[in-house]
Amino acid sequence: MDRRHTDNYYFSEAELSTYKEKGYLIRKKVFSSEEIKELRISLNSALCTIRGLVPSGDRYFLDGKQFVDIGTTTVQFEHFKGSEDIRVVEPVSGLSVSLDALMESPRIVDPVKSILETEIISIWTNKINLKVEKRGSGFDWHQDSPYWIHDHHDVGSLPNVYLAFDDTNKKNGCLRVIESSHTKGCLPGREDGTQLGGFFTKWEEIKSDLEVCIEMPLGSLVFFDPHLIHGSEPNTSSRPRRALIMTYQAGNYPMLKTGKIKEIRSLGVSGPE
Ligand SMILES: O=C(O)CCC(=O)C(=O)O
């Protein structure tokens, strides 16, 4: 992708106003196919490390869904009984030098600085979402802010960046958003008697006529607001749909799960991209 404003990737005024109005903004093909190919190797090696640690972790179930905590890393498995398919790993920081460097790339963090209107930002959390081919499950409609409300002083200021490791489309369960749904702040969760129901947005709040399916090529980024209602359908295709979702905060504050500060260094124009 061409550099914007010649030496940085900050949002233009038009992009920032679209982000504020709609709650999300897409930048297509920010990373090339070659770069994504390399990053997939790092992703696989991080997953290999995690898989090796799973037997030593603490296993538990919520609503019948299997989770394993390994120190401050949580691994979620696919929902069918006995599945060994990893669905989510959170956080990813510290598992791969290349992925850690990626999360400081100006292509990712400059727009976040535009959103947060500050040069000083740090990592809040990050995760790998792996929707394996044919059976990777969907993500029910939710906002991210209710998950974080008890852990952060300014839960509306935690922008997410979704990086596509594969082309995304309806068949492989692309990200879906409810446009402009972020404007109402934290919405009520479902009272359905389940353990996790409270994290999913009440059906009455889902305006399906405003649903947008984000189909885009690999290497693309979606920046989205923590209050934006989003989710996705299962992957019914014969290819995986992998993504890295990175969440940032203003200032040098500790990360969600590790409690460690991961500041984003200012890399300047000659630094790595
Ligand atoms: O990866 C997706 O399709 C959605 C993920 C998501 O909403 C989440 O991890 O909070």
The ligand as a MOL file (V3000), in Angstrom:
LIG
                    3D

  0  0  0     0  0            999 V3000
M  V30 BEGIN CTAB
M  V30 COUNTS 10 9 0 0 0
M  V30 BEGIN ATOM
M  V30 1 O -13.0890 -13.3430 14.2190 0
M  V30 2 C -14.2820 -13.0270 14.1260 0
M  V30 3 O -14.9750 -13.3220 13.1650 0
M  V30 4 C -14.9400 -12.2080 15.1900 0
M  V30 5 C -14.1350 -12.2210 16.4230 0
M  V30 6 C -14.6930 -11.4660 17.5440 0
M  V30 7 O -15.6890 -10.8390 17.4550 0
M  V30 8 C -13.9710 -11.4590 18.8060 0
M  V30 9 O -12.9760 -12.1770 18.9540 0
M  V30 10 O -14.3850 -10.7000 19.7160 0
M  V30 END ATOM
M  V30 BEGIN BOND
M  V30 1 2 1 2
M  V30 2 1 2 3
M  V30 3 1 2 4
M  V30 4 1 4 5
M  V30 5 1 5 6
M  V30 6 2 6 7
M  V30 7 1 6 8
M  V30 8 2 8 9
M  V30 9 1 8 10
M  V30 END BOND
M  V30 END CTAB
M  END
